[in-house]
Amino acid sequence: MKTEMLNLMLQTELKSFGLNPTDWSLQKLDGFEYLIHHKEEQGFTFFGKLKREKERLRWKFLQLVSI
């Protein structure tokens, strides 16, 4: 799956955690790990890990890193 397409899908799925996808940017770390930064308040950050579910990558969890 293309990186841009994957990022768009993951960003859209932030809704399932109560987050507005347009307010957040994704930073890939290693493997299935990401940092999710608020676009206006860079100190507001989550750590997220992906899981593969039926040939599709989805968020396994998000963990608050800092506010």
BALOBA-1460 file (C-alpha; in Angstrom, 3 decimals):
// residues 67
<rec num="1" residu="m" x="0.000" y="0.000" z="0.000"/>
<rec num="2" residu="k" x="1.337" y="3.423" z="-0.887"/>
<rec num="3" residu="t" x="2.584" y="5.487" z="2.020"/>
<rec num="4" residu="e" x="0.345" y="8.473" z="1.208"/>
<rec num="5" residu="m" x="-2.731" y="6.271" z="0.985"/>
<rec num="6" residu="l" x="-1.869" y="4.478" z="4.235"/>
<rec num="7" residu="n" x="-1.299" y="7.787" z="6.050"/>
<rec num="8" residu="l" x="-4.638" y="9.129" z="4.827"/>
<rec num="9" residu="m" x="-6.441" y="5.986" z="5.979"/>
<rec num="10" residu="l" x="-4.723" y="6.051" z="9.388"/>
<rec num="11" residu="q" x="-5.387" y="9.750" z="9.802"/>
<rec num="12" residu="t" x="-9.083" y="9.214" z="8.992"/>
<rec num="13" residu="e" x="-9.276" y="6.387" z="11.541"/>
<rec num="14" residu="l" x="-8.244" y="8.800" z="14.297"/>
<rec num="15" residu="k" x="-11.993" y="9.556" z="14.446"/>
<rec num="16" residu="s" x="-12.509" y="6.222" z="16.196"/>
<rec num="17" residu="f" x="-10.445" y="7.632" z="19.093"/>
<rec num="18" residu="g" x="-12.440" y="10.873" z="19.222"/>
<rec num="19" residu="l" x="-9.790" y="12.921" z="17.424"/>
<rec num="20" residu="n" x="-10.433" y="15.269" z="14.506"/>
<rec num="21" residu="p" x="-8.194" y="13.869" z="11.717"/>
<rec num="22" residu="t" x="-7.539" y="17.308" z="10.194"/>
<rec num="23" residu="d" x="-5.937" y="18.488" z="13.462"/>
<rec num="24" residu="w" x="-3.218" y="15.806" z="13.489"/>
<rec num="25" residu="s" x="-0.101" y="14.828" z="11.550"/>
<rec num="26" residu="l" x="1.566" y="11.405" z="11.496"/>
<rec num="27" residu="q" x="5.260" y="10.668" z="11.896"/>
<rec num="28" residu="k" x="6.346" y="7.107" z="11.144"/>
<rec num="29" residu="l" x="8.903" y="5.770" z="13.592"/>
<rec num="30" residu="d" x="9.811" y="2.129" z="13.112"/>
<rec num="31" residu="g" x="7.791" y="-0.755" z="11.709"/>
<rec num="32" residu="f" x="4.196" y="-0.324" z="12.879"/>
<rec num="33" residu="e" x="4.891" y="2.588" z="15.247"/>
<rec num="34" residu="y" x="3.896" y="6.246" z="14.778"/>
<rec num="35" residu="l" x="3.910" y="9.548" z="16.615"/>
<rec num="36" residu="i" x="0.738" y="11.593" z="16.164"/>
<rec num="37" residu="h" x="1.282" y="15.338" z="16.669"/>
<rec num="38" residu="h" x="-1.342" y="18.040" z="16.999"/>
<rec num="39" residu="k" x="-0.740" y="20.510" z="14.162"/>
<rec num="40" residu="e" x="-1.163" y="23.662" z="16.275"/>
<rec num="41" residu="e" x="0.111" y="22.428" z="19.648"/>
<rec num="42" residu="q" x="3.224" y="20.364" z="18.873"/>
<rec num="43" residu="g" x="3.583" y="19.333" z="22.514"/>
<rec num="44" residu="f" x="0.270" y="17.452" z="22.285"/>
<rec num="45" residu="t" x="1.435" y="14.018" z="21.097"/>
<rec num="46" residu="f" x="0.276" y="10.417" z="21.006"/>
<rec num="47" residu="f" x="2.217" y="7.228" z="20.328"/>
<rec num="48" residu="g" x="0.350" y="4.769" z="18.129"/>
<rec num="49" residu="k" x="0.919" y="1.183" z="17.109"/>
<rec num="50" residu="l" x="-0.661" y="-0.573" z="14.141"/>
<rec num="51" residu="k" x="-2.000" y="-4.091" z="13.710"/>
<rec num="52" residu="r" x="-2.749" y="-6.047" z="10.567"/>
<rec num="53" residu="e" x="-6.402" y="-7.024" z="10.354"/>
<rec num="54" residu="k" x="-7.675" y="-8.893" z="7.282"/>
<rec num="55" residu="e" x="-5.009" y="-7.540" z="4.907"/>
<rec num="56" residu="r" x="-5.500" y="-4.032" z="6.295"/>
<rec num="57" residu="l" x="-3.464" y="-1.979" z="8.753"/>
<rec num="58" residu="r" x="-5.422" y="-0.372" z="11.598"/>
<rec num="59" residu="w" x="-4.596" y="1.303" z="14.877"/>
<rec num="60" residu="k" x="-3.999" y="-1.234" z="17.642"/>
<rec num="61" residu="f" x="-3.791" y="1.507" z="20.261"/>
<rec num="62" residu="l" x="-2.941" y="5.150" z="20.880"/>
<rec num="63" residu="q" x="-1.120" y="6.226" z="24.022"/>
<rec num="64" residu="l" x="-0.824" y="9.806" z="25.219"/>
<rec num="65" residu="v" x="2.834" y="10.884" z="25.296"/>
<rec num="66" residu="s" x="2.514" y="14.550" z="26.266"/>
<rec num="67" residu="i" x="0.084" y="17.422" z="26.531"/>
